[in-house]
Amino acid sequence: MSSMCMRIDITIPDELVKRIKKFRKGVLEINVSKICAKAIKKELDKLEK
């Protein structure tokens, strides 16, 4: 991915937020921005075919 980034806000259901928070506080961490960026890129790639 490019080093240039733009900040955007997304809405995530409360139940998903609760699940994400479990991993953001513990030893196992997840990068929500990276996961979202990959998922968005995948969908855009499909649409552009």
C-alpha positions in Angstrom: 0.0 0.0 0.0 1.0 3.6 -0.6 2.7 5.5 2.2 0.2 8.4 1.7 -2.9 8.0 3.7 -6.2 9.9 4.1 -8.2 9.7 7.2 -11.9 8.7 6.8 -14.5 7.7 9.4 -16.5 4.5 9.1 -19.4 3.2 11.1 -19.1 -0.2 12.7 -21.9 -2.1 14.5 -21.6 -2.1 18.3 -21.3 -5.8 18.5 -18.3 -5.8 16.1 -16.7 -2.9 18.1 -16.9 -5.0 21.3 -15.1 -7.9 19.5 -12.4 -5.5 18.2 -11.8 -4.0 21.6 -10.9 -7.4 23.0 -7.9 -7.6 20.7 -6.9 -4.0 21.0 -6.3 -4.2 24.7 -4.6 -7.5 25.0 -1.3 -9.1 23.8 -2.8 -10.0 20.4 -3.4 -6.8 18.5 -5.2 -6.2 15.3 -4.7 -3.2 12.9 -8.3 -2.2 12.1 -7.1 0.4 9.5 -5.0 -2.2 7.7 -7.8 -4.7 7.6 -10.3 -2.2 6.3 -7.9 -0.9 3.7 -7.3 -4.5 2.4 -11.0 -5.2 2.3 -11.8 -2.0 0.5 -9.1 -2.6 -2.1 -10.3 -6.1 -2.7 -13.9 -4.8 -3.4 -12.6 -2.0 -5.6 -10.4 -4.5 -7.6 -13.5 -6.6 -8.2 -15.5 -3.6 -9.4 -12.8 -2.4 -11.7 -12.5 -5.7 -13.6 
